[in-house]
Amino acid sequence: MKDKRILLGEFGRAQGVRGEIRIKSYTDDPLSIAEYAPLTDERGERIFKISSARAHQGDMIVVRIEGVNDRAAAEALTRIKLYAPRDAIAGDLVDGEFMQSDLVGLDAKVASGRTIGTVAGIENYGAGDLIAIKLEGRKHTALLPFANEFVPTVDIEGGFIIIDPPQGWDEP
């Protein structure tokens, strides 16, 4: 997990003519994205240093990036996703907390200990988090509410979760 990076936002449109650009922030407080330095592109090749940031609308902020001084340079950044090292974010977690990305790849087991698949991700369509499980021997991914009732155990260090799904939950 040491080299893992976490997606924190994405550059949007240029703002004005002096090099400012919008960022759609995925952090709880949109302005806090600037605190998670260094921000890089997906490959970790380009580093972006935010020299100033201000709130815009909802989860959007407007920033100045060091070295970006005109609209054309800002426009060249549009759609680039912004990542930070997982270690820079992990310090914000308290005991018992984890990041959703920590779950991806964990074995999904039932109470008997039998592995039935792996965690593919976390989805949210507005009514709460759902854990997506890629079932062994099946093409489809099954969704299960991510609540203690259905996912009573999450053991990141052990590499597994225990699920207690309702009857028929895994039917396509």
C-alpha atoms as a printed R data frame, in Angstrom:
    type eleno elety resid chain resno       x       y       z
1   ATOM     1    CA   MET     A     1   0.000   0.000   0.000
2   ATOM     2    CA   LYS     A     2   3.021   2.270   0.320
3   ATOM     3    CA   ASP     A     3   3.004   3.539  -3.289
4   ATOM     4    CA   LYS     A     4  -0.774   3.729  -3.546
5   ATOM     5    CA   ARG     A     5  -2.290   7.023  -4.613
6   ATOM     6    CA   ILE     A     6  -5.818   8.243  -3.944
7   ATOM     7    CA   LEU     A     7  -7.960  10.193  -6.412
8   ATOM     8    CA   LEU     A     8  -8.854  13.542  -4.802
9   ATOM     9    CA   GLY     A     9 -10.181  15.623  -7.677
10  ATOM    10    CA   GLU     A    10 -10.080  16.606 -11.311
11  ATOM    11    CA   PHE     A    11  -9.174  19.774 -13.171
12  ATOM    12    CA   GLY     A    12 -12.139  21.421 -14.846
13  ATOM    13    CA   ARG     A    13 -12.368  24.449 -17.102
14  ATOM    14    CA   ALA     A    14 -10.045  27.420 -17.094
15  ATOM    15    CA   GLN     A    15 -11.340  30.358 -15.055
16  ATOM    16    CA   GLY     A    16 -10.563  33.741 -16.596
17  ATOM    17    CA   VAL     A    17  -7.494  34.627 -18.632
18  ATOM    18    CA   ARG     A    18  -4.727  34.691 -16.006
19  ATOM    19    CA   GLY     A    19  -4.206  30.966 -15.531
20  ATOM    20    CA   GLU     A    20  -6.746  30.089 -12.854
21  ATOM    21    CA   ILE     A    21  -8.516  26.763 -13.217
22  ATOM    22    CA   ARG     A    22 -11.421  24.985 -11.567
23  ATOM    23    CA   ILE     A    23 -11.017  21.760  -9.649
24  ATOM    24    CA   LYS     A    24 -13.840  19.390  -8.827
25  ATOM    25    CA   SER     A    25 -12.763  18.246  -5.378
26  ATOM    26    CA   TYR     A    26 -13.696  14.845  -3.954
27  ATOM    27    CA   THR     A    27 -12.620  15.776  -0.412
28  ATOM    28    CA   ASP     A    28 -15.183  16.472   2.347
29  ATOM    29    CA   ASP     A    29 -14.072  20.103   2.463
30  ATOM    30    CA   PRO     A    30 -13.324  21.015  -1.157
31  ATOM    31    CA   LEU     A    31 -10.640  23.547  -0.184
32  ATOM    32    CA   SER     A    32  -8.724  20.915   1.803
33  ATOM    33    CA   ILE     A    33  -7.494  19.290  -1.425
34  ATOM    34    CA   ALA     A    34  -4.656  21.853  -1.377
35  ATOM    35    CA   GLU     A    35  -3.411  20.365   1.923
36  ATOM    36    CA   TYR     A    36  -2.673  16.955   0.386
37  ATOM    37    CA   ALA     A    37   0.562  17.728  -1.386
38  ATOM    38    CA   PRO     A    38   2.085  16.672  -3.590
39  ATOM    39    CA   LEU     A    39  -0.797  16.344  -6.038
40  ATOM    40    CA   THR     A    40   0.109  14.413  -9.169
41  ATOM    41    CA   ASP     A    41  -1.458  13.128 -12.348
42  ATOM    42    CA   GLU     A    42  -2.569   9.507 -12.634
43  ATOM    43    CA   ARG     A    43   0.909   8.215 -13.478
44  ATOM    44    CA   GLY     A    44   2.592  10.302 -10.800
45  ATOM    45    CA   GLU     A    45   4.749  12.001 -13.431
46  ATOM    46    CA   ARG     A    46   3.447  15.570 -13.218
47  ATOM    47    CA   ILE     A    47   3.356  17.420  -9.908
48  ATOM    48    CA   PHE     A    48   0.858  20.227  -9.319
49  ATOM    49    CA   LYS     A    49   1.449  22.788  -6.569
50  ATOM    50    CA   ILE     A    50  -1.554  24.869  -5.614
51  ATOM    51    CA   SER     A    51  -0.435  28.395  -4.761
52  ATOM    52    CA   SER     A    52  -3.925  29.714  -3.948
53  ATOM    53    CA   ALA     A    53  -7.446  28.355  -3.737
54  ATOM    54    CA   ARG     A    54 -10.905  29.778  -3.229
55  ATOM    55    CA   ALA     A    55 -14.380  28.300  -3.008
56  ATOM    56    CA   HIS     A    56 -16.490  28.402  -6.147
57  ATOM    57    CA   GLN     A    57 -19.719  26.374  -6.130
58  ATOM    58    CA   GLY     A    58 -20.472  23.241  -4.149
59  ATOM    59    CA   ASP     A    59 -17.540  20.870  -4.624
60  ATOM    60    CA   MET     A    60 -15.820  23.174  -7.131
61  ATOM    61    CA   ILE     A    61 -12.893  25.423  -6.228
62  ATOM    62    CA   VAL     A    62 -10.796  27.833  -8.278
63  ATOM    63    CA   VAL     A    63  -7.026  27.521  -7.937
64  ATOM    64    CA   ARG     A    64  -3.753  28.897  -9.153
65  ATOM    65    CA   ILE     A    65  -1.163  26.274 -10.027
66  ATOM    66    CA   GLU     A    66   2.503  27.198  -9.887
67  ATOM    67    CA   GLY     A    67   3.832  27.639 -13.419
68  ATOM    68    CA   VAL     A    68   0.373  28.096 -14.977
69  ATOM    69    CA   ASN     A    69   0.135  31.758 -15.932
70  ATOM    70    CA   ASP     A    70  -2.356  32.038 -18.781
71  ATOM    71    CA   ARG     A    71  -5.625  30.608 -20.020
72  ATOM    72    CA   ALA     A    72  -3.985  28.305 -22.604
73  ATOM    73    CA   ALA     A    73  -1.813  26.658 -19.923
74  ATOM    74    CA   ALA     A    74  -4.855  26.239 -17.668
75  ATOM    75    CA   GLU     A    75  -6.924  24.763 -20.507
76  ATOM    76    CA   ALA     A    76  -4.186  22.195 -21.129
77  ATOM    77    CA   LEU     A    77  -4.868  20.777 -17.643
78  ATOM    78    CA   THR     A    78  -8.607  20.223 -18.182
79  ATOM    79    CA   ARG     A    79  -9.738  16.673 -17.301
80  ATOM    80    CA   ILE     A    80  -6.459  15.691 -15.624
81  ATOM    81    CA   LYS     A    81  -7.249  13.726 -12.489
82  ATOM    82    CA   LEU     A    82  -5.455  14.700  -9.287
83  ATOM    83    CA   TYR     A    83  -3.958  12.143  -6.912
84  ATOM    84    CA   ALA     A    84  -2.205  12.301  -3.552
85  ATOM    85    CA   PRO     A    85  -0.130   9.632  -1.800
86  ATOM    86    CA   ARG     A    86  -2.303   7.448   0.394
87  ATOM    87    CA   ASP     A    87   0.150   8.000   3.254
88  ATOM    88    CA   ALA     A    88  -0.602  11.744   3.168
89  ATOM    89    CA   ILE     A    89  -4.273  10.999   3.820
90  ATOM    90    CA   ALA     A    90  -3.928   8.069   6.218
91  ATOM    91    CA   GLY     A    91  -2.938  10.406   9.052
92  ATOM    92    CA   ASP     A    92  -6.517  11.739   9.089
93  ATOM    93    CA   LEU     A    93  -7.947   8.304   9.950
94  ATOM    94    CA   VAL     A    94  -8.722   7.223  13.495
95  ATOM    95    CA   ASP     A    95  -8.748   3.657  14.811
96  ATOM    96    CA   GLY     A    96 -11.366   1.549  13.082
97  ATOM    97    CA   GLU     A    97 -11.606   3.865  10.079
98  ATOM    98    CA   PHE     A    98 -10.404   2.939   6.614
99  ATOM    99    CA   MET     A    99 -10.555   4.301   3.122
100 ATOM   100    CA   GLN     A   100 -12.862   2.800   0.546
101 ATOM   101    CA   SER     A   101  -9.881   2.095  -1.692
102 ATOM   102    CA   ASP     A   102  -8.431  -0.102   1.096
103 ATOM   103    CA   LEU     A   103 -11.330  -2.520   0.545
104 ATOM   104    CA   VAL     A   104 -10.748  -3.122  -3.159
105 ATOM   105    CA   GLY     A   105  -9.206  -6.547  -3.698
106 ATOM   106    CA   LEU     A   106 -10.106  -7.942  -0.268
107 ATOM   107    CA   ASP     A   107 -11.594 -11.438  -0.174
108 ATOM   108    CA   ALA     A   108 -15.323 -11.530   0.483
109 ATOM   109    CA   LYS     A   109 -16.158 -14.434   2.807
110 ATOM   110    CA   VAL     A   110 -19.344 -15.744   4.338
111 ATOM   111    CA   ALA     A   111 -19.558 -16.555   8.063
112 ATOM   112    CA   SER     A   112 -18.354 -20.141   7.490
113 ATOM   113    CA   GLY     A   113 -15.050 -18.719   6.177
114 ATOM   114    CA   ARG     A   114 -15.658 -19.708   2.559
115 ATOM   115    CA   THR     A   115 -14.460 -17.111   0.037
116 ATOM   116    CA   ILE     A   116 -17.155 -16.259  -2.502
117 ATOM   117    CA   GLY     A   117 -15.465 -13.385  -4.327
118 ATOM   118    CA   THR     A   118 -13.468 -10.196  -4.015
119 ATOM   119    CA   VAL     A   119 -14.391  -6.595  -3.297
120 ATOM   120    CA   ALA     A   120 -14.524  -4.691  -6.582
121 ATOM   121    CA   GLY     A   121 -15.411  -1.286  -5.141
122 ATOM   122    CA   ILE     A   122 -17.936   0.872  -3.354
123 ATOM   123    CA   GLU     A   123 -20.893   2.370  -5.203
124 ATOM   124    CA   ASN     A   124 -23.388   4.995  -4.100
125 ATOM   125    CA   TYR     A   125 -26.452   5.842  -6.140
126 ATOM   126    CA   GLY     A   126 -27.935   8.207  -3.558
127 ATOM   127    CA   ALA     A   127 -29.443   5.870  -0.991
128 ATOM   128    CA   GLY     A   128 -26.230   4.835   0.771
129 ATOM   129    CA   ASP     A   129 -23.031   2.952   0.131
130 ATOM   130    CA   LEU     A   130 -23.143  -0.421  -1.589
131 ATOM   131    CA   ILE     A   131 -20.219  -2.822  -1.610
132 ATOM   132    CA   ALA     A   132 -19.619  -4.356  -5.050
133 ATOM   133    CA   ILE     A   133 -18.426  -7.948  -4.942
134 ATOM   134    CA   LYS     A   134 -17.032  -9.770  -7.971
135 ATOM   135    CA   LEU     A   135 -18.339 -13.272  -7.382
136 ATOM   136    CA   GLU     A   136 -16.153 -16.276  -8.153
137 ATOM   137    CA   GLY     A   137 -17.226 -18.078 -11.299
138 ATOM   138    CA   ARG     A   138 -19.690 -15.364 -12.326
139 ATOM   139    CA   LYS     A   139 -19.514 -12.556 -14.835
140 ATOM   140    CA   HIS     A   140 -21.558 -10.061 -12.879
141 ATOM   141    CA   THR     A   141 -20.794  -8.059  -9.773
142 ATOM   142    CA   ALA     A   142 -23.277  -8.264  -6.908
143 ATOM   143    CA   LEU     A   143 -24.137  -5.249  -4.760
144 ATOM   144    CA   LEU     A   144 -24.777  -5.437  -1.033
145 ATOM   145    CA   PRO     A   145 -25.664  -2.571   1.327
146 ATOM   146    CA   PHE     A   146 -22.499  -1.564   3.147
147 ATOM   147    CA   ALA     A   147 -23.997  -1.720   6.636
148 ATOM   148    CA   ASN     A   148 -23.066  -3.717   9.747
149 ATOM   149    CA   GLU     A   149 -26.095  -5.937   9.207
150 ATOM   150    CA   PHE     A   150 -24.681  -7.222   5.899
151 ATOM   151    CA   VAL     A   151 -20.937  -6.595   6.366
152 ATOM   152    CA   PRO     A   152 -20.269  -7.307  10.044
153 ATOM   153    CA   THR     A   153 -16.483  -7.682   9.713
154 ATOM   154    CA   VAL     A   154 -13.875  -5.685   7.826
155 ATOM   155    CA   ASP     A   155 -10.316  -6.919   8.385
156 ATOM   156    CA   ILE     A   156  -8.005  -4.824   6.222
157 ATOM   157    CA   GLU     A   157  -4.813  -6.343   7.620
158 ATOM   158    CA   GLY     A   158  -6.220  -9.854   7.310
159 ATOM   159    CA   GLY     A   159  -7.218  -9.163   3.711
160 ATOM   160    CA   PHE     A   160 -10.924 -10.024   3.956
161 ATOM   161    CA   ILE     A   161 -14.448  -8.972   4.828
162 ATOM   162    CA   ILE     A   162 -17.198 -11.173   6.204
163 ATOM   163    CA   ILE     A   163 -20.618 -10.718   4.627
164 ATOM   164    CA   ASP     A   164 -24.061 -11.890   5.699
165 ATOM   165    CA   PRO     A   165 -26.140 -11.401   2.544
166 ATOM   166    CA   PRO     A   166 -29.906 -11.863   2.314
167 ATOM   167    CA   GLN     A   167 -31.349 -14.737   0.301
168 ATOM   168    CA   GLY     A   168 -31.082 -14.160  -3.469
169 ATOM   169    CA   TRP     A   169 -28.863 -11.050  -3.258
170 ATOM   170    CA   ASP     A   170 -26.446 -12.378  -5.859
171 ATOM   171    CA   GLU     A   171 -28.953 -13.121  -8.595
172 ATOM   172    CA   PRO     A   172 -28.349 -11.249 -11.867
